[in-house]
Amino acid sequence: MNTPVRIGMDTSKSIFQPHGVDENEAVVVRRQLRRAGMIRYFEKLAPTLVAIESCGSSHHWARLLQSFGHEVRLIPPQYVKPYVKRGKNDAADAEALCEAVTRPTMRFVSVKSRDRQAACMLMTVRERLVGVKSQLSNAFRSYAAEFGIVGPAGRQNVNALIRRVLEDDTLPELARELFQFQAKEYAAVEARLGEIDRKLMKWHRADELSRRIATIPGVGPIGSTMLSMKAPPADTFKSGRQFAAWLGLTPRDHSTGGRQRLGGITKAGDPSIRSTLIVGATALLRHIRKGNTKASPWLAGIMQRKPPKLVAVALANKFARIAWRLMVSGGVYNRTQAPMPT
């Protein structure tokens, strides 16, 4: 049997489906392997190009295969789907990967190191805890409202509402016990979130790129840390607009016949980075409207012409472009001599 020069491999928890071709594009590998068998197979195989779909555990397998001397390329799932000929099964997906990796314009995902994977884990754990905290606060508000106790909106007012409820002696004994149970659960989540935030700030202060991106007004340490942790290398993109498009902050294009039709933003790329940048832009706009911060001429003009949510997205797009320029050229943000994104 000829040695494959290119392999597309569909991965799962225990079953792996490689599809390999030789230099004449003839299929020489098409089989199912268990986890241990797959590792043994690639250990003995001569160095070759391996394409894997970017998904759960794909970075681990990429690092492992690279340690065996293979060249590994991770492909986003949405870029593999057009090459699936018919049906949906592991063999068809592996064949599509083997074909997609040869395209000259194909875009690949950079393989994360173990340290970078751990940093991303820190961010996702924080996102999960923030979601749990919001869920608990909403539930507590709902239960309190059933007894006629209503507090002002905002997460900064949750603890005050909890104290009011726990000090109310008119509540039934069972309700007071359940409110105390939820208050302890909320406090525990807050403590864990505080611990994660301290680890995150420690990582931010130790990372030179994150500190430089944080100098952009409205981005802050959370947004800069996300950009430093999760964004691909800056040289992956030719311009700041390409980077903003990767984040899904550019209009959806559905043009044809010379007629341009633009819709809402694409919402492609990493949703957590995009939402964080938009939230930061919204906060900055709030300070500008209160008179605490002066708007640039560009921002002042768009604020007069466009609705607030659209302005926030446009400002987040500007954040992404400036962040890309800082990644490429170094330095920090200077409002008087700010790098102009392209």
C-alpha positions in Angstrom: 0.0 0.0 0.0 1.3 3.5 -0.9 2.1 5.9 1.8 -0.4 8.8 2.1 0.8 12.3 1.5 -2.3 13.9 2.9 -4.9 12.7 5.4 -8.2 14.1 6.5 -9.4 12.8 9.9 -12.8 13.0 11.5 -12.4 12.9 15.3 -14.7 11.9 18.1 -14.4 10.7 21.7 -13.4 7.1 20.8 -13.8 6.5 17.0 -11.5 8.2 14.4 -11.9 8.1 10.6 -8.9 8.9 8.6 -9.1 9.4 4.8 -5.7 9.5 3.1 -4.6 9.9 -0.5 -1.2 9.4 -2.3 0.6 11.7 -4.7 -1.7 10.6 -7.5 -4.8 11.5 -5.4 -5.7 7.8 -5.2 -7.3 6.8 -1.9 -4.9 4.6 0.1 -6.4 5.0 3.7 -10.1 4.7 4.6 -10.8 3.0 7.8 -12.1 3.4 11.4 -9.7 3.4 14.3 -10.1 3.4 18.0 -8.3 6.0 20.1 -5.3 3.8 20.9 -5.1 2.4 17.4 -5.1 5.9 15.9 -2.2 6.9 18.1 -0.2 3.8 17.1 -1.0 4.4 13.4 0.3 8.0 13.4 3.3 7.1 15.5 4.5 4.7 12.8 3.4 6.8 9.8 6.0 8.9 8.0 5.5 12.7 8.4 2.5 13.8 6.4 -0.1 16.6 6.2 -3.1 15.9 8.5 -6.3 18.0 8.4 -8.7 18.0 11.4 -11.9 19.9 12.0 -11.5 22.5 14.6 -13.7 21.3 17.4 -13.5 20.0 21.0 -10.2 18.3 21.7 -8.8 19.1 18.2 -6.0 21.2 19.6 -4.9 18.3 21.8 -4.8 16.0 18.9 -3.0 18.6 16.8 -0.3 18.9 19.4 0.0 15.2 19.7 0.3 14.6 16.0 2.8 17.4 15.7 5.0 15.7 18.3 5.1 12.7 15.9 6.4 15.0 13.2 3.2 15.5 11.2 2.1 18.8 9.8 -1.4 19.5 11.3 -3.9 22.0 10.0 -7.2 22.8 11.8 -10.1 23.9 9.6 -13.3 25.6 10.9 -16.4 23.3 10.4 -18.3 25.8 8.3 -15.4 25.8 5.7 -15.4 21.9 5.5 -19.2 21.5 4.9 -19.2 22.7 1.2 -16.8 19.8 0.4 -19.1 17.1 1.7 -20.4 15.4 -1.4 -23.6 13.8 -0.1 -25.0 12.6 3.2 -23.4 13.1 6.6 -21.1 10.4 8.1 -17.6 10.1 9.4 -16.2 8.8 6.1 -17.7 11.7 4.1 -16.5 14.3 6.6 -12.9 12.8 6.5 -12.9 12.9 2.7 -14.1 16.5 2.8 -11.3 17.5 5.1 -8.8 15.8 2.9 -10.1 17.9 0.0 -10.6 21.2 1.8 -7.0 21.4 3.1 -5.7 21.6 -0.5 -7.6 24.8 -1.3 -5.1 27.7 -1.7 -7.6 30.2 -0.1 -8.6 28.0 2.8 -8.4 29.6 6.3 -6.9 27.6 9.2 -7.1 27.8 13.0 -3.8 28.3 14.8 -3.0 25.4 17.1 -3.1 26.5 20.7 -0.3 25.6 23.1 -1.2 24.0 26.5 -0.5 27.3 28.3 -2.8 29.2 25.9 -5.5 26.5 26.3 -5.3 26.9 30.0 -5.7 30.7 29.6 -8.7 30.3 27.5 -10.1 27.9 30.0 -9.8 30.6 32.6 -12.0 32.9 30.5 -14.6 30.3 29.8 -14.9 29.4 33.5 -15.4 33.0 34.2 -18.2 33.2 31.5 -19.9 30.2 33.1 -19.8 31.7 36.6 -21.2 35.1 35.3 -24.1 33.2 33.7 -24.8 31.3 36.9 -24.6 34.5 38.9 -27.2 36.2 36.6 -29.4 33.1 36.8 -29.4 33.1 40.6 -30.0 36.9 40.8 -32.9 36.7 38.4 -34.4 33.8 40.3 -34.0 35.6 43.6 -35.7 38.7 42.2 -38.6 36.6 40.9 -39.2 34.8 44.2 -39.0 38.1 46.1 -41.5 39.7 43.8 -44.0 37.0 44.6 -44.0 38.3 48.2 -44.2 41.9 47.2 -40.5 42.8 47.6 -39.1 44.6 44.6 -35.6 46.1 44.3 -34.1 48.5 41.7 -32.6 46.9 38.6 -28.9 46.3 38.2 -26.5 43.7 39.5 -25.0 46.2 41.9 -28.4 46.2 43.7 -28.8 42.4 44.2 -27.0 42.2 47.6 -29.2 45.1 49.0 -32.3 43.2 47.9 -31.0 40.0 49.5 -30.5 41.8 52.8 -34.0 43.3 52.7 -35.5 39.9 52.1 -33.5 38.1 54.8 -34.5 40.9 57.3 -38.2 40.6 56.6 -39.8 38.8 59.5 -43.2 38.7 57.9 -42.2 36.0 55.4 -43.3 32.4 56.1 -40.7 30.3 57.8 -40.3 28.0 54.7 -39.8 31.0 52.4 -37.2 32.5 54.7 -35.2 29.2 54.8 -35.3 28.9 51.0 -34.2 32.6 50.6 -31.3 31.9 53.0 -30.3 28.9 50.9 -30.3 30.9 47.7 -28.4 33.8 49.4 -25.6 31.4 50.4 -25.5 30.0 46.9 -25.3 33.5 45.4 -22.5 34.4 47.9 -20.5 31.3 47.0 -20.7 32.0 43.3 -19.7 35.6 43.9 -16.6 34.4 45.9 -15.6 32.0 43.1 -16.1 34.7 40.5 -13.9 37.0 42.6 -11.2 34.4 42.7 -11.3 33.9 39.0 -11.2 37.6 38.4 -8.1 37.9 40.5 -6.4 35.2 38.4 -7.5 36.9 35.3 -6.1 40.3 36.3 -2.8 38.6 37.3 -2.7 37.1 33.8 -3.5 40.5 32.2 -0.8 42.3 34.1 1.8 39.6 33.1 0.8 39.7 29.4 2.4 42.6 27.5 0.0 42.5 24.5 -3.1 42.6 26.8 -1.7 45.6 28.7 -1.2 47.5 25.4 -4.7 46.7 24.1 -6.2 47.8 27.4 -5.0 51.4 26.7 -7.8 51.7 24.1 -10.7 53.6 25.9 -13.7 51.4 26.3 -11.9 48.0 25.9 -10.7 47.4 29.5 -8.8 44.5 30.9 -11.5 41.9 30.2 -11.7 42.8 26.5 -8.0 43.1 26.1 -7.4 39.7 27.8 -9.9 38.1 25.5 -8.3 39.6 22.4 -4.8 38.5 23.6 -6.0 35.0 24.6 -8.4 34.0 21.8 -7.6 36.0 18.7 -5.4 34.4 16.0 -2.0 35.9 15.3 -2.4 39.5 13.9 -0.4 38.6 10.7 -3.2 36.2 9.8 -5.2 39.2 8.7 -4.2 41.7 6.0 -6.1 44.6 7.5 -8.0 45.8 10.5 -11.2 45.4 8.5 -10.5 41.7 8.0 -10.0 41.3 11.8 -13.3 43.1 12.5 -15.0 40.8 9.9 -13.5 37.8 11.7 -15.2 39.1 14.9 -18.5 39.4 13.1 -18.6 43.2 13.4 -19.1 44.0 9.7 -22.4 44.0 7.7 -23.8 40.9 6.2 -23.4 41.1 2.4 -26.1 39.7 0.1 -25.4 41.6 -3.1 -26.0 40.5 -6.6 -26.2 41.9 -10.1 -24.3 45.0 -9.2 -26.9 45.9 -6.5 -25.5 46.2 -3.0 -27.6 44.8 -0.2 -26.1 45.0 3.3 -27.8 43.7 6.4 -27.0 43.4 10.1 -23.6 42.3 11.4 -22.6 38.7 10.5 -22.0 37.7 14.2 -19.2 35.4 12.9 -16.1 34.5 14.9 -15.9 34.4 18.7 -19.2 35.7 20.3 -17.7 36.4 23.7 -15.1 38.8 22.3 -17.7 40.5 20.1 -20.2 41.0 22.9 -17.5 42.3 25.3 -16.4 44.9 22.8 -20.0 46.0 22.2 -20.6 46.2 25.9 -17.4 48.3 26.3 -18.5 50.6 23.5 -21.9 51.0 25.1 -20.3 51.9 28.4 -18.1 54.5 26.7 -21.0 56.0 24.9 -22.9 56.3 28.2 -19.9 58.3 29.7 -19.9 60.5 26.6 -23.6 61.3 26.8 -23.1 62.2 30.5 -20.3 64.6 29.6 -17.6 62.7 31.4 -15.7 61.9 28.2 -15.3 63.9 25.0 -16.2 62.2 21.7 -13.9 62.3 18.7 -15.3 64.2 15.6 -16.0 60.8 13.9 -17.9 59.5 16.9 -19.8 62.7 17.5 -20.9 62.8 13.9 -22.2 59.2 13.8 -24.0 59.7 17.2 -26.0 62.4 15.6 -27.0 60.3 12.5 -27.4 56.8 13.8 -29.4 55.0 16.5 -27.5 54.1 19.8 -27.2 50.4 19.2 -25.8 50.9 15.7 -23.3 53.5 17.1 -22.2 50.9 19.7 -21.5 48.3 17.1 -19.6 50.8 14.9 -17.5 51.8 17.8 -16.8 48.2 18.7 -15.7 47.8 15.0 -13.3 50.7 15.5 -12.0 49.0 18.7 -11.2 45.9 16.8 -9.4 47.7 14.0 -7.3 49.7 16.5 -6.5 46.5 18.5 -5.3 44.8 15.3 -3.0 47.7 14.5 -1.5 47.6 18.1 -1.0 43.8 17.7 0.8 44.3 14.4 2.9 47.4 15.1 3.3 47.4 18.9 3.0 50.5 21.1 0.0 51.7 23.0 -3.1 53.7 22.1 -2.5 57.5 21.9 -5.6 59.5 21.2 -3.7 62.4 19.7 -1.6 60.2 17.5 -3.8 57.1 17.3 -2.9 54.4 14.7 -5.5 54.7 11.9 -6.9 51.3 11.1 -7.3 50.3 7.5 
